[in-house]
Amino acid sequence: MSSSTHKSLATFTFSGFLSPNYTQIPDQFFDELMPILSGNETKVLLYIFRRTFGFKKDTDNISLSQMVSGITARDGTQLDNGTGLSKASVARSLKELEQKNIILRVRRSNPQKGDLPTTYQLNMLDQSIPLSRRVGGCINSDTPRVSHRDPPLSHIDTPRVSHRDTQETVIQQTVEQETENTTTNAKVRASENGAVVADLITSGISQKVSENLAQRFSPDYIREKVEFLTFKLAREKSSVKKPAAWLRKAIEDDYTAPDGYISPKERERRESEQKGRKQAVTESQKAYLERIQQQQKELHGQRAAARQKLLEQFGTTAADLALWTQAQEAMTYQGISAAIFSSLQLLAVEQERAVLYVSNDFVPRLIKPEMREKIEKILSKLAKRPLKMALITKDGAEGEQVG
């Protein structure tokens, strides 16, 4: 490693982890492999985990150069920086991991280019092997394992209490439970795979290729790429000349989301927020209307109470009320606004004036001279003597006499 690299590592400061972005690591790595692997072997194996399980794959072909220098996308984006080891260190670690049967070497070639660079992938245990024959991720042989920690039988003076029956019962129950869980999971996975295969076939991919993709990638991962294709076809159909080929490539090369794409979960979240905002606005408007209605009700009650008080104060008679009803009908025929005479109330008919209660301060301003003459003429005719209007304000004080 060069001196410049040492210097950059010495000054490196990690900005922090992003969440939730995770790569699943098998428990067997921690329980069985980590104690026996060197630091370089651990780095290489963790890198392989990242490029497989980190991208929803069980296996994938990873080249030596990728482990050394990392992977760069077609647009020049650096996806990762490799293991940080030299080529020689990576090669030695790969050899050791292969000898331990942890990874597999895959030699590749094609008729056009001949031999291609050797790649590596994880050694995944065959799921068809019964759990009862698996021990620590390896195939259990018929010969029982002999623990070298147990002392020779000749050195035991007293018989040891055997826990074999208890252990065998626990192991048997565990195996049965694991077998049952595995069967259930297999049925669920088969059902999901069947649905995924159907989606791929509907998208134009052949059944054989669809089944192969369903075996290599998880259902959620494939459904995500199908959603990408659906989005692109709906928004920019001309950019996808061959939808089936595009979808297969998107799955195999792990295409990122198209510009403007919103995942179903994000859409659901946004719709929920929008629904919440609409509900909040609706509730606010409802509360406002209820408050206005309550205020109007209170104001109407106050006006009614004030009018009743004045009626009692002026000793308004039934004859006065009947006269005012007749006057309102006549005002309607004379074209006087209902908003005006509905804000007035006849309190008393005296010798020379008609006393009217006004519940709205703006009404006197609206009564123009010609309108006043009409009202006084109507009242005079009904009372059979000349009358002038006098207004009483809502607080009971006598206002300026109109006319």
C-alpha positions as CSV (number, residue, x, y, z in Angstrom):
1,M,0.0,0.0,0.0
2,S,1.4,3.4,-1.0
3,S,2.3,6.1,1.4
4,S,-0.4,8.4,0.0
5,T,-3.0,5.7,0.7
6,H,-1.7,5.4,4.3
7,K,-2.1,9.1,4.6
8,S,-5.7,9.2,3.2
9,L,-6.7,6.4,5.6
10,A,-5.2,8.2,8.6
11,T,-7.3,11.3,7.9
12,F,-10.5,9.4,6.9
13,T,-13.6,10.2,8.9
14,F,-16.8,8.1,8.4
15,S,-19.9,10.3,7.9
16,G,-22.3,7.7,9.5
17,F,-24.6,4.8,8.5
18,L,-27.7,5.2,6.4
19,S,-30.8,3.4,7.4
20,P,-32.6,1.1,6.6
21,N,-30.0,-0.5,4.2
22,Y,-28.9,-3.9,5.2
23,T,-27.1,-7.0,3.8
24,Q,-28.1,-10.3,5.5
25,I,-25.2,-12.3,6.7
26,P,-25.8,-16.0,7.5
27,D,-25.5,-17.1,11.2
28,Q,-23.1,-19.8,10.1
29,F,-20.5,-17.1,9.2
30,F,-20.4,-15.9,12.8
31,D,-20.8,-19.3,14.4
32,E,-18.5,-21.4,12.3
33,L,-16.4,-19.5,9.8
34,M,-15.4,-16.2,11.5
35,P,-13.1,-17.9,14.2
36,I,-11.1,-19.8,11.5
37,L,-10.9,-17.1,8.7
38,S,-8.1,-14.6,8.4
39,G,-8.8,-10.9,8.1
40,N,-8.3,-10.9,4.4
41,E,-10.5,-14.0,3.9
42,T,-13.2,-12.3,6.0
43,K,-13.0,-9.2,3.8
44,V,-13.3,-11.1,0.6
45,L,-16.2,-13.3,1.9
46,L,-18.1,-10.2,3.2
47,Y,-17.7,-8.6,-0.2
48,I,-19.2,-11.6,-1.8
49,F,-22.1,-11.5,0.7
50,R,-22.7,-7.8,-0.2
51,R,-22.8,-8.5,-4.0
52,T,-25.2,-11.5,-3.5
53,F,-27.4,-11.3,-0.5
54,G,-27.2,-7.5,-0.6
55,F,-28.9,-7.5,-4.0
56,K,-31.5,-10.2,-3.2
57,K,-29.5,-13.0,-4.9
58,D,-28.5,-16.4,-3.6
59,T,-25.5,-16.6,-6.0
60,D,-23.7,-14.4,-8.5
61,N,-20.5,-14.4,-10.5
62,I,-18.0,-12.0,-9.0
63,S,-14.6,-11.4,-10.7
64,L,-11.2,-10.9,-9.1
65,S,-10.9,-7.4,-10.5
66,Q,-14.2,-6.4,-8.9
67,M,-13.0,-7.6,-5.5
68,V,-9.8,-5.6,-5.9
69,S,-11.1,-2.3,-7.5
70,G,-14.9,-2.4,-6.9
71,I,-17.7,-2.0,-9.5
72,T,-18.4,1.0,-11.7
73,A,-21.8,1.4,-13.3
74,R,-22.2,2.1,-17.0
75,D,-22.8,5.8,-16.3
76,G,-19.5,6.0,-14.4
77,T,-21.0,5.8,-10.9
78,Q,-18.7,4.0,-8.4
79,L,-21.0,1.4,-6.8
80,D,-18.4,0.2,-4.3
81,N,-14.6,0.3,-3.7
82,G,-13.9,-3.5,-3.5
83,T,-12.2,-5.1,-0.6
84,G,-9.3,-2.6,-0.2
85,L,-6.9,-5.5,-0.7
86,S,-4.2,-6.0,-3.3
87,K,-4.7,-8.4,-6.2
88,A,-2.3,-10.9,-4.7
89,S,-4.0,-10.8,-1.3
90,V,-7.4,-11.3,-2.9
91,A,-6.2,-14.2,-5.0
92,R,-4.7,-15.9,-1.9
93,S,-7.8,-15.4,0.1
94,L,-10.0,-16.8,-2.8
95,K,-7.8,-19.8,-2.9
96,E,-8.1,-20.4,0.8
97,L,-11.9,-19.9,0.8
98,E,-12.2,-22.3,-2.2
99,Q,-10.1,-25.0,-0.4
100,K,-12.4,-24.6,2.7
101,N,-15.3,-25.2,0.3
102,I,-16.9,-21.8,1.3
103,I,-16.8,-20.5,-2.3
104,L,-16.8,-22.0,-5.8
105,R,-14.6,-21.2,-8.7
106,V,-16.6,-20.7,-12.0
107,R,-14.8,-20.9,-15.3
108,R,-16.6,-19.2,-18.1
109,S,-16.3,-19.0,-21.9
110,N,-18.4,-18.4,-25.0
111,P,-17.9,-19.2,-28.7
112,Q,-17.3,-15.6,-29.7
113,K,-14.7,-14.5,-27.0
114,G,-13.4,-17.9,-25.9
115,D,-12.3,-18.1,-22.3
116,L,-13.6,-15.4,-20.0
117,P,-12.2,-14.3,-16.6
118,T,-12.8,-16.8,-13.8
119,T,-15.5,-15.7,-11.4
120,Y,-16.5,-16.8,-7.9
121,Q,-19.7,-17.5,-6.0
122,L,-20.9,-18.7,-2.6
123,N,-21.2,-22.5,-2.0
124,M,-24.9,-22.7,-1.2
125,L,-26.1,-25.8,0.5
126,D,-28.5,-27.9,-1.6
127,Q,-32.0,-27.3,0.0
128,S,-33.2,-30.7,-1.2
129,I,-30.9,-32.4,1.4
130,P,-33.0,-33.4,4.5
131,L,-32.3,-31.3,7.6
132,S,-31.6,-34.5,9.5
133,R,-28.5,-35.0,7.4
134,R,-27.1,-31.5,7.8
135,V,-24.6,-30.7,10.6
136,G,-23.3,-27.1,10.7
137,G,-23.9,-26.5,7.0
138,C,-22.2,-29.8,5.9
139,I,-23.5,-33.2,4.9
140,N,-23.7,-35.5,7.9
141,S,-22.1,-38.9,7.3
142,D,-23.3,-42.2,8.8
143,T,-20.2,-42.3,11.1
144,P,-20.9,-40.4,14.3
145,R,-18.5,-37.6,15.2
146,V,-16.2,-38.3,18.1
147,S,-15.5,-35.4,20.4
148,H,-11.8,-35.1,21.3
149,R,-12.8,-33.1,24.3
150,D,-14.2,-36.2,26.1
151,P,-11.6,-38.0,28.2
152,P,-10.9,-41.7,27.4
153,L,-13.3,-44.1,29.0
154,S,-10.5,-45.8,31.0
155,H,-9.8,-42.6,32.9
156,I,-13.4,-42.4,34.2
157,D,-13.8,-43.9,37.7
158,T,-17.5,-43.4,38.1
159,P,-20.1,-43.8,35.4
160,R,-21.2,-40.4,33.9
161,V,-24.8,-39.4,33.8
162,S,-25.8,-39.7,30.1
163,H,-27.8,-36.9,28.6
164,R,-28.0,-38.7,25.3
165,D,-31.7,-39.5,25.5
166,T,-32.6,-35.9,26.4
167,Q,-30.3,-34.6,23.6
168,E,-31.7,-37.0,21.0
169,T,-35.2,-35.9,22.0
170,V,-34.4,-32.2,21.7
171,I,-32.5,-32.8,18.4
172,Q,-35.4,-34.8,17.0
173,Q,-38.0,-32.2,18.0
174,T,-35.8,-29.4,16.6
175,V,-35.3,-31.3,13.3
176,E,-39.1,-32.0,13.1
177,Q,-39.9,-28.4,13.8
178,E,-37.3,-27.2,11.2
179,T,-38.6,-29.7,8.7
180,E,-42.2,-28.4,9.2
181,N,-41.1,-24.8,8.9
182,T,-39.1,-25.6,5.8
183,T,-42.0,-27.3,4.2
184,T,-44.3,-24.3,5.0
185,N,-41.7,-21.8,3.7
186,A,-41.2,-23.9,0.6
187,K,-44.9,-23.9,-0.1
188,V,-45.1,-20.1,0.4
189,R,-42.0,-19.6,-1.8
190,A,-43.4,-21.9,-4.5
191,S,-46.7,-19.9,-4.5
192,E,-44.9,-16.6,-4.7
193,N,-42.6,-17.9,-7.4
194,G,-45.6,-19.1,-9.4
195,A,-47.2,-15.6,-9.2
196,V,-43.9,-14.0,-10.2
197,V,-43.4,-16.4,-13.1
198,A,-47.0,-15.5,-14.3
199,D,-46.1,-11.8,-14.1
200,L,-42.9,-12.3,-16.1
201,I,-44.7,-14.4,-18.8
202,T,-47.4,-11.7,-19.0
203,S,-44.6,-9.2,-19.6
204,G,-43.4,-11.2,-22.6
205,I,-40.6,-13.3,-21.1
206,S,-40.6,-17.0,-22.0
207,Q,-41.7,-19.5,-19.4
208,K,-38.2,-21.1,-19.1
209,V,-36.4,-17.8,-18.6
210,S,-39.2,-16.7,-16.2
211,E,-38.7,-19.8,-14.1
212,N,-35.0,-19.3,-14.1
213,L,-35.3,-15.7,-12.9
214,A,-37.7,-16.7,-10.2
215,Q,-35.2,-19.2,-8.9
216,R,-32.3,-16.7,-8.9
217,F,-34.0,-13.6,-7.5
218,S,-36.5,-13.0,-4.7
219,P,-40.2,-12.3,-5.6
220,D,-40.1,-8.8,-4.1
221,Y,-37.0,-7.9,-6.1
222,I,-38.6,-9.1,-9.4
223,R,-41.9,-7.4,-8.6
224,E,-40.0,-4.1,-8.1
225,K,-38.5,-4.4,-11.6
226,V,-41.9,-5.3,-13.1
227,E,-43.2,-2.1,-11.5
228,F,-40.3,-0.1,-13.1
229,L,-41.3,-1.4,-16.5
230,T,-45.0,-0.7,-16.0
231,F,-44.0,2.9,-15.0
232,K,-41.8,3.4,-18.0
233,L,-44.4,2.0,-20.4
234,A,-47.1,4.3,-19.0
235,R,-44.9,7.4,-19.0
236,E,-42.4,7.0,-21.8
237,K,-43.4,4.0,-23.9
238,S,-41.2,5.0,-26.8
239,S,-38.1,4.6,-24.7
240,V,-38.7,0.9,-24.2
241,K,-38.4,-0.8,-27.6
242,K,-38.5,-4.4,-26.3
243,P,-40.2,-4.5,-22.9
244,A,-39.4,-8.2,-22.3
245,A,-35.7,-7.7,-23.0
246,W,-35.6,-4.5,-20.9
247,L,-37.3,-6.3,-18.0
248,R,-34.9,-9.3,-18.1
249,K,-31.9,-6.9,-18.2
250,A,-33.4,-4.8,-15.4
251,I,-33.6,-7.9,-13.2
252,E,-30.2,-9.3,-14.0
253,D,-28.3,-6.0,-13.8
254,D,-30.3,-4.5,-11.0
255,Y,-31.6,-1.4,-12.7
256,T,-32.3,1.5,-10.4
257,A,-35.8,3.2,-10.4
258,P,-36.6,5.4,-13.4
259,D,-36.7,9.1,-13.0
260,G,-39.9,10.2,-11.3
261,Y,-40.8,6.7,-10.2
262,I,-42.6,6.5,-6.8
263,S,-42.8,3.1,-5.1
264,P,-46.2,1.7,-3.9
265,K,-45.2,2.3,-0.3
266,E,-44.2,5.9,-1.0
267,R,-47.4,6.4,-2.9
268,E,-49.4,5.0,-0.1
269,R,-47.5,7.2,2.4
270,R,-48.2,10.3,0.3
271,E,-51.8,9.4,-0.3
272,S,-52.2,8.9,3.5
273,E,-50.6,12.3,4.2
274,Q,-52.8,14.0,1.6
275,K,-55.9,12.3,3.0
276,G,-54.8,13.5,6.5
277,R,-54.4,17.1,5.2
278,K,-57.8,17.0,3.5
279,Q,-59.4,15.6,6.6
280,A,-57.8,18.3,8.7
281,V,-59.0,21.0,6.3
282,T,-62.5,19.5,6.3
283,E,-62.6,19.4,10.1
284,S,-61.3,23.0,10.3
285,Q,-64.0,24.2,7.9
286,K,-66.6,22.3,9.8
287,A,-65.5,23.8,13.1
288,Y,-65.5,27.3,11.5
289,L,-69.1,26.9,10.2
290,E,-70.2,25.6,13.6
291,R,-68.6,28.6,15.3
292,I,-70.3,31.0,12.9
293,Q,-73.7,29.3,13.3
294,Q,-73.3,29.5,17.0
295,Q,-72.4,33.2,16.9
296,Q,-75.4,33.8,14.6
297,K,-77.7,31.9,16.9
298,E,-76.4,33.9,19.9
299,L,-76.9,37.1,18.0
300,H,-80.4,36.2,17.0
301,G,-81.2,35.3,20.6
302,Q,-79.8,38.6,21.8
303,R,-81.9,40.5,19.2
304,A,-85.0,38.6,20.0
305,A,-84.5,39.3,23.7
306,A,-83.9,43.0,23.0
307,R,-87.0,43.2,20.8
308,Q,-89.2,41.5,23.4
309,K,-87.9,43.8,26.1
310,L,-88.9,46.8,24.0
311,L,-92.3,45.4,23.1
312,E,-93.0,45.1,26.8
313,Q,-91.5,48.5,27.5
314,F,-93.7,50.3,24.9
315,G,-96.7,48.1,25.6
316,T,-97.0,46.9,22.1
317,T,-100.6,45.7,21.5
318,A,-101.9,42.9,19.2
319,A,-103.4,45.6,17.1
320,D,-100.0,47.2,16.6
321,L,-98.5,43.8,15.6
322,A,-101.4,43.2,13.1
323,L,-100.9,46.7,11.6
324,W,-97.2,46.0,11.2
325,T,-97.9,42.7,9.4
326,Q,-100.2,44.5,7.0
327,A,-97.5,47.1,6.5
328,Q,-94.8,44.5,5.6
329,E,-97.2,43.0,3.0
330,A,-97.7,46.5,1.5
331,M,-94.0,47.2,1.5
332,T,-93.4,44.0,-0.5
333,Y,-95.8,45.3,-3.2
334,Q,-94.1,48.7,-3.1
335,G,-90.7,47.1,-3.9
336,I,-89.1,47.8,-0.5
337,S,-86.3,45.4,0.2
338,A,-87.2,42.6,2.6
339,A,-83.8,42.9,4.2
340,I,-84.9,46.4,5.4
341,F,-88.3,45.8,6.8
342,S,-87.3,42.5,8.3
343,S,-84.8,44.5,10.4
344,L,-87.6,46.8,11.7
345,Q,-90.3,46.1,14.2
346,L,-93.2,48.3,15.0
347,L,-93.3,49.0,18.8
348,A,-96.1,51.6,19.1
349,V,-98.4,53.8,17.1
350,E,-98.6,57.2,18.9
351,Q,-100.5,60.3,17.9
352,E,-98.1,61.6,15.3
353,R,-95.4,59.0,15.0
354,A,-94.8,55.3,14.5
355,V,-92.0,54.0,16.8
356,L,-89.9,51.4,15.1
357,Y,-87.2,49.2,16.6
358,V,-84.1,48.7,14.4
359,S,-81.9,45.6,15.0
360,N,-79.3,46.6,12.4
361,D,-77.2,49.8,12.6
362,F,-76.9,50.0,8.8
363,V,-80.7,50.0,8.1
364,P,-81.1,53.8,8.7
365,R,-78.4,54.5,6.1
366,L,-80.3,52.4,3.6
367,I,-83.6,54.2,4.0
368,K,-83.5,56.9,1.4
369,P,-86.0,59.8,1.3
370,E,-88.3,58.3,-1.3
371,M,-88.3,54.9,0.6
372,R,-89.1,56.8,3.9
373,E,-92.0,58.5,2.2
374,K,-93.3,55.1,1.0
375,I,-93.1,53.6,4.5
376,E,-94.7,56.6,6.2
377,K,-97.5,56.6,3.6
378,I,-98.2,52.9,4.2
379,L,-98.3,53.4,8.0
380,S,-100.4,56.5,7.8
381,K,-102.9,54.8,5.5
382,L,-103.2,51.8,7.8
383,A,-103.4,54.0,11.0
384,K,-105.8,56.4,9.3
385,R,-103.8,59.5,10.4
386,P,-100.5,61.1,9.4
387,L,-97.5,59.4,11.0
388,K,-93.7,60.0,11.0
389,M,-91.1,57.3,11.6
390,A,-89.0,57.3,14.8
391,L,-86.3,54.7,15.3
392,I,-85.3,53.0,18.5
393,T,-81.7,51.5,18.5
394,K,-81.0,48.0,19.6
395,D,-79.7,49.1,23.0
396,G,-83.1,50.7,23.7
397,A,-82.1,54.4,23.1
398,E,-84.2,56.5,20.9
399,G,-82.4,57.4,17.8
400,E,-82.8,60.4,15.5
401,Q,-86.3,60.7,14.3
402,V,-86.5,60.0,10.6
403,G,-88.2,62.9,8.8
